[in-house]
Amino acid sequence: MAIDALDPGEDGTYPHFPRDKDGRPLWSDHQMTDGQPVDGQAPMPRGIRRKPVGRGNVVTIDVTPTGPNGQPINPPDLPPAA
């Protein structure tokens, strides 16, 4: 079973969300850097992506994560790793 990084853990934190060594959420806001490892982890993409699909057509994809209430998700910082 796959684990979604935007699912909170039992303690209300986001244990599977990629973070840097200081506990800050790793976001990639630029398509050119999506998937580039930071501190050994790939950041989560967010924002608007536009993908050419041929014949001059472009598909707009919104990868801004939102919760059940429709609000953008920004996981809280975690304490720095010991």
mmCIF file of the C-alpha atoms, coordinates in Angstrom:
data_MODEL
# 
_entry.id   MODEL 
# 
loop_
_atom_site.group_PDB 
_atom_site.id 
_atom_site.type_symbol 
_atom_site.label_atom_id 
_atom_site.label_alt_id 
_atom_site.label_comp_id 
_atom_site.label_asym_id 
_atom_site.label_entity_id 
_atom_site.label_seq_id 
_atom_site.pdbx_PDB_ins_code 
_atom_site.Cartn_x 
_atom_site.Cartn_y 
_atom_site.Cartn_z 
_atom_site.occupancy 
_atom_site.B_iso_or_equiv 
_atom_site.pdbx_formal_charge 
_atom_site.auth_seq_id 
_atom_site.auth_comp_id 
_atom_site.auth_asym_id 
_atom_site.auth_atom_id 
_atom_site.pdbx_PDB_model_num 
ATOM 1  C CA . MET A 1 1  ? 0.000   0.000  0.000   1.00 0.00 ? 1  MET A CA 1 
ATOM 2  C CA . ALA A 1 2  ? 1.351   3.424  -0.959  1.00 0.00 ? 2  ALA A CA 1 
ATOM 3  C CA . ILE A 1 3  ? 1.824   6.105  1.664   1.00 0.00 ? 3  ILE A CA 1 
ATOM 4  C CA . ASP A 1 4  ? 0.754   9.638  0.765   1.00 0.00 ? 4  ASP A CA 1 
ATOM 5  C CA . ALA A 1 5  ? 3.157   12.300 2.036   1.00 0.00 ? 5  ALA A CA 1 
ATOM 6  C CA . LEU A 1 6  ? 0.178   14.596 2.615   1.00 0.00 ? 6  LEU A CA 1 
ATOM 7  C CA . ASP A 1 7  ? -1.479  12.193 5.053   1.00 0.00 ? 7  ASP A CA 1 
ATOM 8  C CA . PRO A 1 8  ? -0.878  13.216 8.663   1.00 0.00 ? 8  PRO A CA 1 
ATOM 9  C CA . GLY A 1 9  ? 0.459   10.636 11.077  1.00 0.00 ? 9  GLY A CA 1 
ATOM 10 C CA . GLU A 1 10 ? -1.202  9.556  14.292  1.00 0.00 ? 10 GLU A CA 1 
ATOM 11 C CA . ASP A 1 11 ? 0.362   12.488 16.168  1.00 0.00 ? 11 ASP A CA 1 
ATOM 12 C CA . GLY A 1 12 ? -0.907  15.076 13.652  1.00 0.00 ? 12 GLY A CA 1 
ATOM 13 C CA . THR A 1 13 ? 2.477   15.647 12.003  1.00 0.00 ? 13 THR A CA 1 
ATOM 14 C CA . TYR A 1 14 ? 3.370   14.688 8.455   1.00 0.00 ? 14 TYR A CA 1 
ATOM 15 C CA . PRO A 1 15 ? 5.997   11.973 9.028   1.00 0.00 ? 15 PRO A CA 1 
ATOM 16 C CA . HIS A 1 16 ? 6.358   11.034 5.352   1.00 0.00 ? 16 HIS A CA 1 
ATOM 17 C CA . PHE A 1 17 ? 6.653   14.564 3.966   1.00 0.00 ? 17 PHE A CA 1 
ATOM 18 C CA . PRO A 1 18 ? 10.141  15.288 2.566   1.00 0.00 ? 18 PRO A CA 1 
ATOM 19 C CA . ARG A 1 19 ? 12.052  17.698 4.804   1.00 0.00 ? 19 ARG A CA 1 
ATOM 20 C CA . ASP A 1 20 ? 15.492  19.196 4.981   1.00 0.00 ? 20 ASP A CA 1 
ATOM 21 C CA . LYS A 1 21 ? 17.824  18.433 7.895   1.00 0.00 ? 21 LYS A CA 1 
ATOM 22 C CA . ASP A 1 22 ? 16.328  21.346 9.872   1.00 0.00 ? 22 ASP A CA 1 
ATOM 23 C CA . GLY A 1 23 ? 12.787  19.973 9.618   1.00 0.00 ? 23 GLY A CA 1 
ATOM 24 C CA . ARG A 1 24 ? 11.553  22.480 7.029   1.00 0.00 ? 24 ARG A CA 1 
ATOM 25 C CA . PRO A 1 25 ? 9.119   21.131 4.387   1.00 0.00 ? 25 PRO A CA 1 
ATOM 26 C CA . LEU A 1 26 ? 10.784  20.547 1.036   1.00 0.00 ? 26 LEU A CA 1 
ATOM 27 C CA . TRP A 1 27 ? 8.731   22.178 -1.696  1.00 0.00 ? 27 TRP A CA 1 
ATOM 28 C CA . SER A 1 28 ? 9.679   22.543 -5.315  1.00 0.00 ? 28 SER A CA 1 
ATOM 29 C CA . ASP A 1 29 ? 7.969   25.577 -6.800  1.00 0.00 ? 29 ASP A CA 1 
ATOM 30 C CA . HIS A 1 30 ? 9.756   25.351 -10.131 1.00 0.00 ? 30 HIS A CA 1 
ATOM 31 C CA . GLN A 1 31 ? 9.194   22.692 -12.749 1.00 0.00 ? 31 GLN A CA 1 
ATOM 32 C CA . MET A 1 32 ? 12.902  22.731 -13.609 1.00 0.00 ? 32 MET A CA 1 
ATOM 33 C CA . THR A 1 33 ? 13.828  21.603 -10.065 1.00 0.00 ? 33 THR A CA 1 
ATOM 34 C CA . ASP A 1 34 ? 11.042  19.074 -9.459  1.00 0.00 ? 34 ASP A CA 1 
ATOM 35 C CA . GLY A 1 35 ? 12.568  15.856 -8.256  1.00 0.00 ? 35 GLY A CA 1 
ATOM 36 C CA . GLN A 1 36 ? 16.035  17.313 -7.604  1.00 0.00 ? 36 GLN A CA 1 
ATOM 37 C CA . PRO A 1 37 ? 17.218  15.814 -4.308  1.00 0.00 ? 37 PRO A CA 1 
ATOM 38 C CA . VAL A 1 38 ? 17.768  18.148 -1.355  1.00 0.00 ? 38 VAL A CA 1 
ATOM 39 C CA . ASP A 1 39 ? 19.555  16.574 1.604   1.00 0.00 ? 39 ASP A CA 1 
ATOM 40 C CA . GLY A 1 40 ? 19.031  13.246 -0.151  1.00 0.00 ? 40 GLY A CA 1 
ATOM 41 C CA . GLN A 1 41 ? 15.261  13.612 -0.570  1.00 0.00 ? 41 GLN A CA 1 
ATOM 42 C CA . ALA A 1 42 ? 13.161  14.693 -3.529  1.00 0.00 ? 42 ALA A CA 1 
ATOM 43 C CA . PRO A 1 43 ? 10.940  17.704 -2.743  1.00 0.00 ? 43 PRO A CA 1 
ATOM 44 C CA . MET A 1 44 ? 7.187   17.725 -3.237  1.00 0.00 ? 44 MET A CA 1 
ATOM 45 C CA . PRO A 1 45 ? 6.136   19.729 -6.294  1.00 0.00 ? 45 PRO A CA 1 
ATOM 46 C CA . ARG A 1 46 ? 3.507   22.424 -5.957  1.00 0.00 ? 46 ARG A CA 1 
ATOM 47 C CA . GLY A 1 47 ? 2.092   25.192 -8.081  1.00 0.00 ? 47 GLY A CA 1 
ATOM 48 C CA . ILE A 1 48 ? 0.908   25.352 -11.674 1.00 0.00 ? 48 ILE A CA 1 
ATOM 49 C CA . ARG A 1 49 ? 2.508   23.216 -14.395 1.00 0.00 ? 49 ARG A CA 1 
ATOM 50 C CA . ARG A 1 50 ? 1.843   23.609 -18.096 1.00 0.00 ? 50 ARG A CA 1 
ATOM 51 C CA . LYS A 1 51 ? 2.443   20.604 -20.297 1.00 0.00 ? 51 LYS A CA 1 
ATOM 52 C CA . PRO A 1 52 ? 2.447   20.750 -24.119 1.00 0.00 ? 52 PRO A CA 1 
ATOM 53 C CA . VAL A 1 53 ? 0.292   17.956 -25.539 1.00 0.00 ? 53 VAL A CA 1 
ATOM 54 C CA . GLY A 1 54 ? 0.765   18.559 -29.256 1.00 0.00 ? 54 GLY A CA 1 
ATOM 55 C CA . ARG A 1 55 ? -0.714  20.725 -31.984 1.00 0.00 ? 55 ARG A CA 1 
ATOM 56 C CA . GLY A 1 56 ? -0.001  23.813 -29.920 1.00 0.00 ? 56 GLY A CA 1 
ATOM 57 C CA . ASN A 1 57 ? -2.305  22.701 -27.111 1.00 0.00 ? 57 ASN A CA 1 
ATOM 58 C CA . VAL A 1 58 ? -1.228  23.027 -23.489 1.00 0.00 ? 58 VAL A CA 1 
ATOM 59 C CA . VAL A 1 59 ? -2.674  21.282 -20.447 1.00 0.00 ? 59 VAL A CA 1 
ATOM 60 C CA . THR A 1 60 ? -2.584  23.193 -17.164 1.00 0.00 ? 60 THR A CA 1 
ATOM 61 C CA . ILE A 1 61 ? -2.019  21.035 -14.089 1.00 0.00 ? 61 ILE A CA 1 
ATOM 62 C CA . ASP A 1 62 ? -2.407  22.476 -10.598 1.00 0.00 ? 62 ASP A CA 1 
ATOM 63 C CA . VAL A 1 63 ? -0.256  20.498 -8.165  1.00 0.00 ? 63 VAL A CA 1 
ATOM 64 C CA . THR A 1 64 ? -0.927  22.712 -5.176  1.00 0.00 ? 64 THR A CA 1 
ATOM 65 C CA . PRO A 1 65 ? -1.715  20.254 -2.362  1.00 0.00 ? 65 PRO A CA 1 
ATOM 66 C CA . THR A 1 66 ? -4.935  20.985 -0.515  1.00 0.00 ? 66 THR A CA 1 
ATOM 67 C CA . GLY A 1 67 ? -6.638  19.405 2.464   1.00 0.00 ? 67 GLY A CA 1 
ATOM 68 C CA . PRO A 1 68 ? -10.246 18.206 2.763   1.00 0.00 ? 68 PRO A CA 1 
ATOM 69 C CA . ASN A 1 69 ? -11.352 21.794 3.442   1.00 0.00 ? 69 ASN A CA 1 
ATOM 70 C CA . GLY A 1 70 ? -9.789  22.991 0.177   1.00 0.00 ? 70 GLY A CA 1 
ATOM 71 C CA . GLN A 1 71 ? -7.086  25.029 1.934   1.00 0.00 ? 71 GLN A CA 1 
ATOM 72 C CA . PRO A 1 72 ? -3.458  24.682 0.779   1.00 0.00 ? 72 PRO A CA 1 
ATOM 73 C CA . ILE A 1 73 ? -1.414  22.294 2.879   1.00 0.00 ? 73 ILE A CA 1 
ATOM 74 C CA . ASN A 1 74 ? 1.876   23.495 4.284   1.00 0.00 ? 74 ASN A CA 1 
ATOM 75 C CA . PRO A 1 75 ? 3.127   20.944 6.806   1.00 0.00 ? 75 PRO A CA 1 
ATOM 76 C CA . PRO A 1 76 ? 4.577   22.504 9.941   1.00 0.00 ? 76 PRO A CA 1 
ATOM 77 C CA . ASP A 1 77 ? 8.282   22.450 10.591  1.00 0.00 ? 77 ASP A CA 1 
ATOM 78 C CA . LEU A 1 78 ? 9.553   19.601 12.689  1.00 0.00 ? 78 LEU A CA 1 
ATOM 79 C CA . PRO A 1 79 ? 12.271  19.886 15.327  1.00 0.00 ? 79 PRO A CA 1 
ATOM 80 C CA . PRO A 1 80 ? 15.769  19.542 13.807  1.00 0.00 ? 80 PRO A CA 1 
ATOM 81 C CA . ALA A 1 81 ? 17.045  15.990 13.618  1.00 0.00 ? 81 ALA A CA 1 
ATOM 82 C CA . ALA A 1 82 ? 19.245  15.076 16.559  1.00 0.00 ? 82 ALA A CA 1 
# 
